[in-house]
């Protein structure tokens, strides 16, 4: 019975739909045709958009492919530059009166005040690449003003690593500063120093005895030929015992430096003056200080078509760490009066550079520093240091330089005792 009812209902429904379809057949066919037309139009529109998108992607890829890379060059006056050099040095050194531990920085470059006196002679051979250097320059234009910056580092003097297995040395900060509208803020060569006067050499540094050589944090302003700077104040002081060194960081007044630069076809010359507060303050109630003045004339003078002479002559009281890589301290404590007295010193160097037609060149130079130690200072205090060098360098390919060098140095103390060293250096340098 139930099946008969279901069959009757299904037949009735089918007849109703058949009647409706017959009545509306023409209307449905029209709607289907309209839908097919719309779908066809939509497909055509999508195909056109896809074609335009593919064209834009091709243009974008081409633009990226040919666009300048900001990591290696400035674009439209802005961007970043990366550069530096790989430096390998082989040193063969003879000390007449002593030696140094394998990882001592003295075995990497010449530190005049460290030349041994009164020991047994030693001979050493050292291979090193720690003088390799990396720098990053940045430039940005902001509201019409150009802002530039530099970060520079190498691996000399690293406290990390040893020569047993990996020779892993950590980088050290050399320079890090920002320039803006005549102002330079950060760590940079001292304004008291003329870096164009540094001699060319096969080793990292020569003639450092009489050389003003120092980098430190500062605020510098340059206007035309004049430069003025406030630089980090730090005093190295000989204690009342007359020997040794105290590093006093109690300065209230930063080191004050003024400089005037002369440039022309002759080369360049700078005249610098510096005033320093030397102050020692301790928790025991000690608070002593003195003020010292010194000056420096330095430059590079052109000789003939391509040769030049580079020189420095500096002197005054309290020079201390500014000259000779801190061979002498800036001041000493008088054990009788308890006063702090600046130590006078004066020194300099002269170096000659002559290039040949094939691109090779020779460099020759001599240097010295003389210290006027106070009578109450120890007999072991350094009285004078001096050195001389000769180097020959030549390029075997663009930016690839080979060099050979011989250097001699001597240190004498107040007792009249001295020690010396002789070093041969062979180097390979590739700049990038």
C-alpha positions, 0 to 999 in steps of 0.5 A: 500500500505504502509503495503504491502511494509513493509511486503515485506521489512521484508520478504526480511530481514528475508531471508537474515538473514536466508541465512547468519545464514545457511552459518555461523551457524557452526562458531557461534556455535564454538564461543559460545562454546569457550565463555562458556569454558572461562566463566567456567574457570573464575568462577573456578578462582574466586572460588579459589581466594574467598577460599584463601581470606576466609582462610586469613581472618580466619588467621587474626582474629585468630592473632588479637584474640591472639595478646597482647593488647598494652593498657595493656602491652608492646609488643616487648618492646614497648607499653602502660601500664595503672594502678592505684588504687581506694582509699577510706578514712574515717577520724574522726578528732578532732581539739583543736582550730578550723576547716575548710570548708567542701571542704578544702584540710586540711580535706583530709590529714595532712598539718602541717602549717594549724593546727589551733591555738586559736579557738574553738575546732571542730570534723569532719567526712569525707568520700573521694575517691579523693586520687584514682590515675590513671597513664599511662606509655609509652615505645618506641624504636627509632633507638635502643634508649628506650624512656619512659614516664609517666602521673599520676593524682589523684583528691585531692585538686580539686577546682571543685565540692562539697559534696551536690549532685555529688561530682564531682572532676576534676583530677590534674596533679601529674607527667608527664615526658619523659626519654631518655638516662639518661635524665628526663624532665617534672614534677616529684618528686624533686631530693632533695627528696628520695621517697623510704623513704616515710612511708606506711600509711592508709591515703594519707600522714603522718609525713609531718612535717619533710618530704621533699615532693615536685613535680615540673617541672625539667630537671634531668640527672642521671649518675651511682649513681649521679643525677643533676637537674635544677628545677622550682624556686619559692620562698615563702616570708614573707612580711615586715609586718612580717606575711602572704605569698608572692609567688614570681615567679621572679627567674632568676636562677632555683633551683640547686640540686645534689644528690648521691645514695648508694644502697646495701643489707642494703637498700638505702641512698641518700645525696642531696644538693640544692642551691636556688635563692630567689628573689622578683621583683615587678612593684613598683621597688622592686628587692631583692634577696638572695641565700641559701644552704641546704642539706638532707640525707634520705633513707630506711634501712633494719632491719631483714628479712622484716622490715625496717626503713625509715628516713629523716633529712634535714636542711639549709637556704631557705628550705621553700616549700621543707619541711613540705608542706611549713609550713615556707616560704623560706625568709622574708623581713627585714622591717628595711634594706629592704633586703631579708633574708633566713629563716633557718629551720631543720627537719626530721622523722623516721618510722618503718615498720614491716610485719607479716607472714600473710601479715599484717603489722604495721607502727609507726613514729614520725616527727618534723620541727623547724623554726628559724624565724627572730626577726622581724617576727610576733609572729603568725609565726610557730615556730615548728610542730610535729606529730606521727602516728601508722597504721595497714594494711592487705590484704583481697585479692590480691591487696585489702588492708584495714587499720586503723590509728591514728595520732596526730599533734601539731603546736606552734607559736613564741608566745608560743601558740599551737593547736593540732589535732587527727585523726582516719582513716579507708581506703580501697585500690584496686590496678590495 
